[in-house]
Amino acid sequence: MNYITGVVNDIGIEKETNQDSVLLKTGNYKNYNIAFSVVCDGMGGLSDGELASAHVVTKLSDWFDNKLIDFLDDEVRWDEIRKNLELIIVELNRQLFSYGKRNHLNLGTTITGILIINNHYMVINVGDSRTYLVNKGIRQITEDQSLVAREVKMGKMTWEEAEYDKRRNVLLQCIGATQNVEIEVYEGETGSEDGFLLCSDGFRHEISAREIFEGLELDKCETDGDIEEKLKYLVEVNKQRKESDNITAVVIKPGK
C-alpha cells in the first residue's frame, strides 16, 4: 500500500514572513508502510518564529531518516516511539527556550504531527495546530492547548463564541516559550477509508470543519494532484475571507 498525499504552505495575504514549517515523508521498510508528517506554526518577531518552527521540523526529519527504524522489528515498538518523540520535543523545548533567553527573544512554535505505520497511527500535539480524521465525516483528534479551548471546556463559552473571541490566538502551551512543555499524544487504528488532515490555525479560522470536509472530497481524490488541488482551493477560500495568517495543511490517505 502506498499513500496519496498533498501539501500547501502559503504565506497568506498580510505576513512578511512564513513562520509555518511543514514536513511530509512516506516510505516502506520490511513489511511496514509508513507516513510521517509535521506542521509547526512559529511565533515571534520577524524571523524568530520561522527559526523555531524550522528547527523542530529539521530535527524530526532527521529522526525519521535515522532513528525510526530502530523501533521497527517483528512488531512496531509504539511505547518506545512515544517515549522517544516526547524526549525529543522536551529537548527541542529546552533548546529554543535557552536560545530565546540568551538572545532576549520571545519565540516558540506549535506542533501537530502524525506517524502512521500500516493500520496504526500516533499523533503528537503542542499548541493549537490540529490533526483531523477524515472519512465519512471529519473529526478533530487533537485538543487545542489554548485559552479559548480551556474556556469552552469549563463551560464559559461556546465554540462558536471562541472562534470570534479576540483571545483565540492565546496559547497555553507551545515549544520554546516556557521552561516546561506539556505534550499530548493520541493513538488509534486506521481503516482503509481513513484520511488525515494536519493544519495550522490559519487554515481553519475562516472556514468550518464542514466546509473543509466538503471542499476536500477525499473519497474522490485518487492522486497527489487531486489532493493538492482541493487544498489550494481551500487556501483561496481562506484568502477571500481575509485570513491574515500563514496557511499550511497536509493530507494523507491510503492509496488503492
C-alpha positions as CSV (number, residue, x, y, z in Angstrom):
1,M,0.0,0.0,0.0
2,N,1.1,3.5,-0.8
3,Y,-0.2,6.8,0.4
4,I,-1.8,9.6,-1.5
5,T,-0.7,12.9,-0.1
6,G,-0.9,16.7,-0.6
7,V,0.7,19.8,1.0
8,V,0.0,23.5,0.9
9,N,2.2,26.1,2.6
10,D,1.2,29.7,1.8
11,I,2.5,32.9,3.3
12,G,-1.0,34.4,3.1
13,I,-2.2,37.9,2.3
14,E,-0.6,40.0,5.1
15,K,2.5,38.4,6.7
16,E,6.0,39.4,5.7
17,T,7.5,36.0,6.6
18,N,6.1,32.5,6.5
19,Q,6.5,31.2,10.1
20,D,4.8,27.9,9.3
21,S,7.0,24.9,8.6
22,V,5.9,21.5,7.2
23,L,7.3,18.0,6.8
24,L,5.8,15.1,4.9
25,K,7.6,11.8,4.3
26,T,6.4,8.3,3.2
27,G,8.3,5.1,2.9
28,N,8.4,1.3,3.1
29,Y,10.6,-0.8,5.4
30,K,10.3,-4.5,5.8
31,N,6.5,-5.1,5.8
32,Y,5.7,-1.6,7.1
33,N,4.0,1.1,5.1
34,I,4.9,4.4,6.8
35,A,3.8,8.0,6.6
36,F,5.1,10.8,8.8
37,S,4.0,14.5,8.8
38,V,4.5,17.5,11.0
39,V,3.0,21.0,10.8
40,C,4.6,23.7,13.0
41,D,3.3,27.3,13.4
42,G,6.1,29.5,14.7
43,M,5.6,32.7,16.7
44,G,8.0,35.5,17.5
45,G,9.2,38.7,15.9
46,L,10.3,38.7,12.2
47,S,12.3,35.6,11.5
48,D,12.2,34.2,15.1
49,G,9.1,32.2,14.6
50,E,10.3,30.8,11.3
51,L,13.5,29.8,13.0
52,A,11.6,27.9,15.8
53,S,9.3,26.0,13.5
54,A,12.0,25.1,11.0
55,H,14.3,23.9,13.8
56,V,11.6,21.5,15.1
57,V,10.8,20.2,11.6
58,T,14.5,19.7,10.8
59,K,15.1,17.6,13.9
60,L,12.1,15.5,13.4
61,S,13.0,14.9,9.7
62,D,16.4,13.6,11.0
63,W,14.6,11.4,13.5
64,F,12.5,9.8,10.7
65,D,15.5,9.3,8.5
66,N,17.9,7.9,11.1
67,K,16.1,6.7,14.2
68,L,12.7,5.4,13.4
69,I,13.9,2.0,12.0
70,D,15.4,1.2,15.4
71,F,11.8,0.7,16.7
72,L,10.7,-1.5,13.7
73,D,11.3,-5.2,14.4
74,D,8.8,-8.0,14.0
75,E,6.4,-5.7,15.8
76,V,6.4,-1.9,16.0
77,R,7.5,-0.8,19.4
78,W,5.0,2.0,19.8
79,D,5.6,2.7,23.5
80,E,9.3,3.3,22.8
81,I,8.5,5.5,19.8
82,R,6.2,7.6,22.0
83,K,8.8,8.0,24.7
84,N,11.5,8.8,22.2
85,L,9.4,11.5,20.5
86,E,8.4,13.0,23.8
87,L,12.1,13.2,24.8
88,I,12.9,14.9,21.5
89,I,10.2,17.5,22.0
90,V,11.3,18.2,25.6
91,E,14.9,18.7,24.3
92,L,13.7,21.0,21.5
93,N,11.8,23.0,24.0
94,R,14.9,23.3,26.1
95,Q,17.0,24.4,23.1
96,L,14.5,27.0,21.9
97,F,13.8,28.4,25.4
98,S,17.6,28.7,26.1
99,Y,18.2,30.4,22.7
100,G,15.4,32.9,23.4
101,K,16.6,33.6,26.9
102,R,20.2,34.2,25.7
103,N,19.1,36.5,22.9
104,H,16.3,38.2,24.8
105,L,13.7,36.9,22.3
106,N,10.2,35.5,22.8
107,L,9.8,32.7,20.3
108,G,8.2,29.4,20.1
109,T,6.2,27.0,17.8
110,T,3.2,24.8,17.9
111,I,3.4,21.2,16.6
112,T,1.0,18.7,15.3
113,G,2.5,15.6,13.9
114,I,1.3,12.1,12.9
115,L,3.1,8.8,12.4
116,I,1.2,6.1,10.5
117,I,2.5,2.6,10.2
118,N,0.2,0.1,8.5
119,N,-3.1,0.3,10.4
120,H,-2.0,2.3,13.5
121,Y,-1.4,6.0,14.0
122,M,0.1,8.2,16.7
123,V,-0.4,11.9,16.9
124,I,1.7,14.3,18.9
125,N,0.5,17.8,19.7
126,V,1.5,21.0,21.4
127,G,-0.5,24.2,20.9
128,D,-3.4,24.9,18.6
129,S,-2.4,23.4,15.3
130,R,-4.7,20.5,14.6
131,T,-5.0,16.9,13.3
132,Y,-8.3,15.7,12.0
133,L,-9.5,12.3,11.0
134,V,-11.5,12.4,7.7
135,N,-13.6,9.6,6.3
136,K,-17.4,9.8,6.0
137,G,-17.2,12.9,8.2
138,I,-14.5,15.0,9.9
139,R,-13.4,14.7,13.5
140,Q,-10.8,16.7,15.3
141,I,-8.3,14.3,17.0
142,T,-6.3,16.8,18.9
143,E,-7.4,19.2,21.6
144,D,-6.3,22.8,21.3
145,Q,-4.0,24.0,24.2
146,S,-5.4,27.5,24.0
147,L,-7.1,29.9,26.3
148,V,-10.4,29.8,24.5
149,A,-10.4,26.0,24.3
150,R,-10.0,25.9,28.1
151,E,-12.9,28.4,28.5
152,V,-15.1,26.2,26.3
153,K,-14.1,23.1,28.3
154,M,-15.1,24.9,31.5
155,G,-18.4,25.9,30.0
156,K,-17.7,29.6,30.0
157,M,-18.2,30.0,26.2
158,T,-19.3,28.0,23.2
159,W,-17.1,27.0,20.3
160,E,-18.9,29.5,18.1
161,E,-18.0,32.3,20.6
162,A,-14.5,31.0,20.8
163,E,-13.9,31.3,17.1
164,Y,-14.6,35.1,17.2
165,D,-13.0,35.8,20.6
166,K,-10.1,38.3,20.4
167,R,-8.1,36.0,22.6
168,R,-8.4,33.0,20.3
169,N,-4.6,33.1,19.5
170,V,-3.5,33.0,23.1
171,L,-1.8,29.6,23.7
172,L,-1.4,27.8,27.0
173,Q,1.4,25.6,25.5
174,C,4.0,25.8,22.8
175,I,7.5,24.6,22.2
176,G,10.2,27.1,23.3
177,A,8.1,29.7,25.1
178,T,8.4,28.3,28.7
179,Q,10.8,26.1,30.6
180,N,8.4,23.2,30.6
181,V,6.2,21.8,27.8
182,E,3.1,19.6,28.0
183,I,2.9,17.1,25.2
184,E,-0.4,15.5,24.2
185,V,-0.3,12.1,22.4
186,Y,-3.2,10.3,20.7
187,E,-3.3,6.8,19.2
188,G,-5.7,4.8,17.2
189,E,-6.3,2.3,14.5
190,T,-6.9,3.3,10.8
191,G,-9.3,2.0,8.3
192,S,-8.9,1.7,4.5
193,E,-11.1,4.9,4.0
194,D,-9.4,7.0,6.8
195,G,-7.6,10.1,5.8
196,F,-5.8,12.6,8.0
197,L,-5.6,16.4,7.8
198,L,-2.9,18.4,9.7
199,C,-3.1,22.2,9.6
200,S,-2.0,25.4,11.2
201,D,-4.7,27.7,12.6
202,G,-4.5,29.9,9.5
203,F,-6.1,27.1,7.5
204,R,-9.2,26.7,9.7
205,H,-10.1,30.0,11.3
206,E,-12.2,31.3,8.4
207,I,-13.7,28.0,7.3
208,S,-15.7,25.5,9.2
209,A,-14.9,21.8,9.6
210,R,-17.9,21.0,7.5
211,E,-16.6,23.3,4.7
212,I,-13.2,21.6,5.0
213,F,-14.8,18.2,4.7
214,E,-16.9,19.2,1.7
215,G,-14.1,21.0,0.0
216,L,-11.6,18.2,0.3
217,E,-13.9,15.5,-1.2
218,L,-11.3,12.9,-0.2
219,D,-13.4,10.0,-1.4
220,K,-13.0,11.4,-4.9
221,C,-9.2,12.0,-4.7
222,E,-7.1,9.4,-6.4
223,T,-3.8,11.1,-6.9
224,D,-1.5,13.5,-5.1
225,G,-2.5,16.2,-7.6
226,D,-6.2,15.7,-6.7
227,I,-5.5,16.4,-3.1
228,E,-3.3,19.4,-3.7
229,E,-5.9,20.9,-6.0
230,K,-8.5,20.6,-3.2
231,L,-6.1,22.1,-0.6
232,K,-5.3,25.0,-2.9
233,Y,-9.0,25.7,-3.4
234,L,-9.5,25.8,0.4
235,V,-6.5,28.2,0.8
236,E,-8.1,30.5,-1.7
237,V,-11.4,30.4,0.2
238,N,-9.4,31.5,3.3
239,K,-7.8,34.3,1.5
240,Q,-11.1,35.6,0.1
241,R,-12.3,35.7,3.6
242,K,-9.3,37.8,4.6
243,E,-7.4,35.3,6.7
244,S,-4.3,37.2,7.7
245,D,-2.1,34.3,8.9
246,N,0.2,31.9,7.1
247,I,-1.8,28.9,5.8
248,T,-0.5,25.3,5.9
249,A,-2.1,21.9,5.6
250,V,-1.2,18.3,4.8
251,V,-3.5,15.5,3.8
252,I,-2.6,11.8,4.0
253,K,-4.9,9.0,2.8
254,P,-4.3,5.3,1.9
255,G,-4.0,4.6,-1.8
256,K,-5.9,1.9,-3.6
